[in-house]
Every structure is written in structure tokens, then in C-alpha cells.
Amino acid sequence: MADVTIIYCRPCGYEKRARDAAAALRQHLALEPALVPAKGGIFQVKVGDSIVASRSKGHFPGTDEIVAAVTSAYSKAESDRFLRPRPFGPPQIPEQQRQSPLFRQAGAAHRLTST
């Protein structure tokens, strides 16, 4: 799962809002978001690289809005993970794993029993 990050403007006094949002995410979703101080009036909640909630033109997302946005992002990530197309054919085994002695022994044992 992707990490949750709350980026907030420390000089603007947004730290309390960030801590409140982090507490709500801990309470409702058992997540431990990273709090990242910044400058320039920023207040963003990110899941991975995606911004799911942010301050815009004076609007601050409330804790309920932030919890809903993170929940939505996580459920979308879960559904995308299961809906991703899978390749056809046998599984691809990395070259390094194929060269391991245990893999070669298992393959030799399989060839002996399958004939």
C-alpha cells in the first residue's frame, strides 16, 4: 500500500490541522501518516504520489473529508491491483532464481518423476 503524507505550511500555522488530520487517519483507518513541514501556504494530503486533498483558495479540507479521500484512494488502489491485466502463459521466473542450485534441483527432480 502507498504511504500517506500530510504536507503543511509551518509558518502559516497549519501544523495543528495536520496533526488533527493525522489523528483522524490513525483513529479511523489505523494509518500513520508522515507529517512534512513546508512553506508557501501549502496543505496537501498525498497517498503515494497522488494528491487526494488540499487547501485551495481558503478552503481547508476537514478531517472527515480527508479520511474519505484517503479511504477512496486506498479502495481505488485495491481495485486497480485486482483489475490489472495479467500476462498469458506460464509465470516468468527471473534468471537469477533459475540459476540457483535449489531451483535446478527441483527441476531435475520434476523431470525424473514426470517421465
Secondary structure, DSSP 8 states (H G I E B T S, - for coil): ---EEEEEETTTT-HHHHHHHHHHHHHHH----EEEEESSS-EEEEETTEEEEE-BTTB---HHHHHHHHHHHHHHHHHHHHHS----SS----HHHHTSHHHHHHHHHHHHH--
